[in-house]
Amino acid sequence: MEGLIIMKGEPGIGKTSVARLSSRRLAALLGNIVVVHINCRTYRTPTSVIQRIASSLMPELPDRGLSYEEMVLILEKILSKKKEDLLVILDEVEYLRDGDSLVYTLLRLHEGEAPKSPTLVTIARWDPPYLMDDAIKSFVITKLLLDKYTPEQLKTIVRYRAEEALVEGSYDDDTIGKVVELSEHTGNARVSLKILYLAAKLSEEAGLSKITLDMVSEAASRIGVIGITEDALMPLDLHDKLLLLAAAKRLSSMDKSWMKMGDLLEEYRLLCEEVGVLPYKYTAVWKRVRGLKNIGFLETKKSGEGMKGQTTLISLGSIPADKLRTKLKEILEEELSPLPSSL
């Protein structure tokens, strides 16, 4: 089965686990598949990815000194001698630079010495734009969108992990409920389990035999259940903070989770005027939006059907807009005191 499988969804909803489990089961069923999993947050260039694939198939391959084109030719030769099919999982593919070149190359390896191209699985929080190019779209076999976990699903996951990892009697239904209550807005099982783990650790350090609700709240506050912590916000420069505040302010007044780029720009300019700083122009703002997206503060996508014209849509993802707005106001109060009451 040659082609491209696109899997996307929010962080902490099991995309990587689904891909790994499915590929293992497929390999066990068919018996002639080699699976290579690559995290593009670590391997960010086409050359490093191709090298990683090739060295997984031929461990003695040198890991430096070869160009991208040379690595592609070597991979083709390796595949020409392999009887097994190749399945490549590109995890967190949004971190990949020049991803269009890499994806296109892998999907067309059969045009060189390789008898077949690999089956390619891309995993991301959103679709990188190049995956929508006609040259790549024609290879798409299927697209899988994984939804956020519901509160009930989170409760099931947290209870299962508690039963597996904690001493009987050290927690109860109220503990599980509090963990879910403080993390359900994220839909992210990873956040829920972090709260449970830290609450258990804090209770143990305090000499308690049972996790208290206060310990759950303390754990949630320490990891930052709004999705980003104060430690992550503080290093941002003033204009990045104002852009995030603009997004939080506008989205908290809407009943939707996405806003137009134009709305963000308008809100940002109003904030700059209120605090007395000169706003950046569109191009500079767009570069900052992309930067904030790359480090996980914002999400972007192109507008679809039902909207006039093409525009970029902005979202805070799983971060509650009202809580982010409150946190940014506290930080900016120290930097720009006094802040206008309208913020």
N, C-alpha and C positions, 0 to 999 in steps of 0.2 A: 504494500500500500504506500505509494509515493504521494507526497503533497504536504499541505500545511494545515495544521490544527491550531486555532487561536483560542486561548483560554484567558479570560480576564475576570476581575472582580476586586473588591476591597481587600486590604491587608488582613491577615488573620482569619480567613474563611476557608482555608484548606486547599488552595490552588495547587501548591507544590505537593502536598500529600496525595491529592487525587491523581496528579500526573505520575508520580512515582509508583503508587499502588497499581494504577491501570497499566503502566508500562511493564511492571514486574509480572502481573497476571498475563499480559499478552505474550511476554517472553516465555513464561512457563507453559502457556497453551500451545504456542507455535514452535518453540524450541530453537528457532534459527534467527533470533533477533539480538543484536547488541545494543544496549541502551547507554547513552552518554548524557549525563545531566550537567549543565553548565550554568553557574550563576553569573549573570552579566553585570552584577554590581562589582564582582571581583575581576572578571575578564571583560573589559569594556571595549576592546577594539576587535575588528574582524580578524587581524593577524593572530591575536592571543587566543581567540575562540577556535580558529582553524587548527592552531598548534595544539590546543588542548584536546580537540577531537582526535587528531592524528596520534598524539602520544597516548591517548587512552586505548587506541587500537594497536599501537606499536610502542611500548614503553621505552625502548632503547633509543628512540628518536631524540636528537639534540633539541634543547628547548630554546635556543637562541641562535641568532646569526642568519636566519633565513627570511626572505621577503614574503609578503602576502601571496604573490603569484607563485613563488616556489613552494610554499606550504600547500596551496591548492593542488598543484601538480602532484606533490607527494601524497596528499590525501586520496586523490584519484587513483594512483598506483596501488595504494594500500587496499582500497575498496575493490579494485579489479582482481585482487588475489583472495579476497574474503568470500566465503560461501554464505555467511550470515548477512541478513539485512541490517541496516543501521537506523536507529531511532534517536534523534537528537532533541533534547529538551533545553530550550533557551529560557531560563528563569529570570524574572525581573528584566525583561528585554528592553524596557524603557530606558535603562541605563546605558545601553549599547550605543556607541558612536558609529556613524556610518552604517547603521543597521540594514539599510536598504541594499547596500552592496553585498553584505554577508548573506542575508536571507536569499537574495536573488542567486548568488553563486551556489549556495547549498542546494537550492531547488533545481538547478540546471547542471549538476555534476554529471548527469547521465549523458550530456552532450560531449564530454571529454572521454577519458579512459574508463571512468567508473561505469559498470554495467547498469547500475540503478542509482538514482538520487536517494538520499535518506528521507525518511518521514520526519517532518519537522514540527515540533510543538513549541509554540511561543506562549509564555505566561507573563501577564502584565496587569497593572491596575487599570490601564486604559490602552486603547489601540494606538500604537505609534502611527503617525500619518502615512508612512511609507507602506504599511500593510494594506492600505486602501488603494494603492496604485494599481492600475489595470494589469501591469506586467506581473505583479505578485498575486493580485486577487484571483487570477485565473487558476492558481494552484490550491486555493483554499478548499479543503475537504469539509470542514465543519467549524463552527464557532460556538464556544461554550461560555455562557455568562453565569458565574456563580454569585448568587445573592448573599447579602449579609445574613448572619444567623438571627433568628427570631429570639425573643426572650426565653421562650420555652426550650428552644434548641440549646441556648447557652446554659440554661439550668440543667439540662440533661448532661451536657459535657462537663460542667463544673462538678456535678454530683458524682459522675463516673470517676473523674480524676481524684476527687476527695476520697472516695471509697478505696481507690487503688493506693493512694499515697499517704493518707493520714490515719492516725490511730483512731480506732472506734471510740466514740464519745468525745472526741476533741472538736467536733463541729455538730451542727444540727441544721434543720431546714431553714431556720432564720439566718444562719451564716450563709448558706447557699443563696438565699433570696437577696441578702444584702449585697453580695458580690455581683449578682446579676443586675440588681437595681443600679449600681454605680457604674456598670459597664455596658448596659444594654443599648445605650445610644450609639455605641461604636459598631455593634454587630460583629465584634471582633473577639473570637475565642481566646486569642493570645493575650489580650488585655485582661479578660476575665481570669484566666489562669495565673497571670502575673500577680493580680490582686490576691487571689487565694494563697499562692505560695508565700508572698511577702507577709500577709496577715498571719499565716502559720508560723513563719520565722520570727516575727515580732512577738507573738504570744509566747513562743518557746523561750526567747531571750528574756522576757519579763517573768518567767517562771510560772506561767499560767498553764493549767491542764486543758483549757478549752479556749478556742478562738472567740473573742468577744466581738460585738458589732463595732465597738470603738476601734478595735484593732483593724477591722476590715476598712473602716473609713480612713484610718491613718495610712494604711497600705495604699489605698486608692489615691490619697492626696500626694503621697510620695512618688508614685509612678506617673501622675498627671493624667487623670482619666479624661481630660478634655482632648486627648490625642497628642498634645504637645506640651512640654513642660516649660516652666519659667526659665530654666537654664538654657533651653533651646531658643527661646525668644529673645533673651537679653543680648546676645552677641549681634543680632541683626541691626543694620543701620537704620537711621530714622525713617527713611523713605520706604524701606521694606516693612517696617512696623506700621507706618501709615497706610500702606496698601492693604496689609492684612486687616487693619482696623476698618478700612473702607469696605472691604469684602464682608467682614463680620457685621458691620453696622447695616449695610444694605440687605444682606441675607436674613438678618434677624427680624427685619420688618416685612419680609416676604413670606409667602406660603410655599415657596419652591426652593429647591436645593441648588439651582444653577442660576447665574445671572449673566447678562451680556457684558462683554468687554467694555462697551461704551458706558454701561451703568457703573462699572467699577472705576473707570477713568473719571467720570463725573463726580462720584463720591470722594475719590482721592483728591481731586482738585479743590473741592469744598473744604475738606479737612485741612489741606495745606493753607488755604486762605484763613481758616479759623485759628490755626496755630502760628501763622505768620511766617511760613517758609515758602520758597519758590518751588512750584511743582515741576516735575520733569515732563517733557513732551511725550507724545504717543510712543515713538520708537524706543525711547529709554524705559518707559513704563513697561512695554511689552517684554523687553529683555529682562526686567526685574521679575515680571510674572513668570517667565520661563525658569528663571533661577529659583524662585520660590517653589515652583512645581518640582524641579529636579531634586530639591531637598525635602520634599514631602509635605509642604505647608499648603499648597494649592493643587487643584486638579483642573485640567482644561480639556475641552473637546470642541469639535466643530458643530455648529447648529445643524439640525436635521430638518425633516419635513415639518410643515406647520409654521415655519418662520420665513419671513421675506428676506431674501438675500442670504449670503454666507457671513457668519460672524463667529467669533470665538466665545464659548461659554466658560464661565469660571465657577468653581465650587470649592468649598472647604472640606469636601469628603465627609468623613465621620466626625469631624470636629464640630461641636455645638457652637453656633455663631454667637449666642448670647454670652456663653461662658468665656469664649475667646475675647469678645469685646470687653468684658469686665477685666480680664487679666491684662490686656494691652493698655487699658486706661490706667490701671495701677502702675504699670511700668513707665508709661509716658508721663504720668503725674510727677515722677521723680526727675525725669529728663527735661520736661518743659513747664514745670510748675510756675504759675497756676494754669491748669487746663480750662478751656471754655466749658461751661456746664452743658452745652449742647452735645458734647462728645459722649 
